[in-house]
Amino acid sequence: MIKPPYHKLKIWPEFYRAVIDGRKRFEIREDDRGFAVGQLVCLEEFDHLGDGYTGRSCLVEITYLTSWAQQENHVVFGFEFTGLSKEVA
């Protein structure tokens, strides 16, 4: 079990699947949490068109961070999937 501190972020199902499949290794987010390289982020699948949280989640580690060419107070962070995830049957 991974214990805090880590950030928890909602992620829509189509983006969650891309993270799990290895096709998506970045997030563009408002920097309201002070993201930094080396921090852990728990991505929690959230169905914005359905019932909300699905119960699926995965843990990633921020490996790269930039605000270049982003909206004010937004960042892009690259990440590596830690291999830890919670899947629902």
C-alpha positions as CSV (number, residue, x, y, z in Angstrom):
1,M,0.0,0.0,0.0
2,I,1.4,3.4,-1.0
3,K,1.0,6.0,1.7
4,P,0.6,9.8,1.2
5,P,2.0,12.2,0.4
6,Y,0.8,12.0,-3.2
7,H,-1.5,14.1,-5.3
8,K,-4.9,12.6,-6.2
9,L,-6.3,13.7,-9.7
10,K,-9.4,12.8,-11.6
11,I,-8.8,11.4,-15.1
12,W,-11.5,10.6,-17.7
13,P,-11.9,7.0,-18.8
14,E,-10.4,7.4,-22.3
15,F,-7.3,9.0,-20.9
16,Y,-7.0,6.5,-18.0
17,R,-7.0,3.6,-20.6
18,A,-4.3,5.4,-22.5
19,V,-2.2,5.6,-19.4
20,I,-2.6,1.9,-18.5
21,D,-1.9,0.9,-22.2
22,G,1.3,2.9,-22.1
23,R,0.2,5.4,-24.9
24,K,-0.1,8.4,-22.6
25,R,2.8,9.6,-20.4
26,F,1.9,13.2,-19.7
27,E,-0.7,15.4,-18.1
28,I,-1.6,19.1,-18.7
29,R,-2.9,20.5,-15.5
30,E,-3.5,23.7,-13.5
31,D,-0.6,24.0,-11.2
32,D,-2.6,24.5,-8.0
33,R,-0.7,21.9,-6.1
34,G,2.9,22.8,-6.7
35,F,3.8,19.8,-8.8
36,A,7.5,18.8,-8.8
37,V,9.7,16.1,-10.3
38,G,9.8,13.0,-8.1
39,Q,6.3,13.5,-6.7
40,L,3.7,10.7,-6.9
41,V,0.3,11.2,-8.4
42,C,-2.7,8.9,-8.0
43,L,-4.8,9.1,-11.2
44,E,-8.4,8.1,-10.3
45,E,-10.7,7.2,-13.2
46,F,-13.7,9.5,-13.1
47,D,-16.6,9.1,-15.5
48,H,-17.8,12.6,-16.0
49,L,-20.8,11.4,-18.1
50,G,-21.9,8.6,-15.7
51,D,-21.7,7.8,-12.1
52,G,-18.5,9.5,-11.1
53,Y,-15.5,7.6,-9.7
54,T,-15.2,4.1,-11.2
55,G,-12.9,2.7,-8.5
56,R,-10.0,2.2,-10.9
57,S,-6.8,4.1,-10.2
58,C,-3.0,4.0,-10.9
59,L,0.1,5.6,-9.4
60,V,2.6,7.5,-11.5
61,E,5.8,9.4,-10.7
62,I,6.4,12.9,-12.2
63,T,9.7,12.7,-14.2
64,Y,9.5,16.0,-16.2
65,L,7.8,19.3,-15.7
66,T,7.4,22.4,-17.8
67,S,5.1,25.4,-18.1
68,W,6.5,26.4,-21.6
69,A,3.7,27.7,-23.9
70,Q,0.9,26.8,-21.4
71,Q,-2.0,28.9,-20.2
72,E,-1.2,30.9,-17.1
73,N,-0.7,28.7,-14.0
74,H,-0.7,25.5,-16.0
75,V,2.0,22.9,-16.4
76,V,2.7,19.8,-18.5
77,F,4.3,16.9,-16.5
78,G,5.7,13.8,-17.9
79,F,5.4,10.7,-15.8
80,E,6.3,7.0,-15.5
81,F,3.7,4.4,-14.5
82,T,4.9,2.8,-11.3
83,G,3.1,-0.4,-12.1
84,L,0.7,0.0,-9.1
85,S,-2.9,0.1,-10.0
86,K,-6.3,-0.8,-8.6
87,E,-8.7,-2.4,-11.1
88,V,-12.3,-3.1,-10.6
89,A,-13.8,-6.5,-11.7
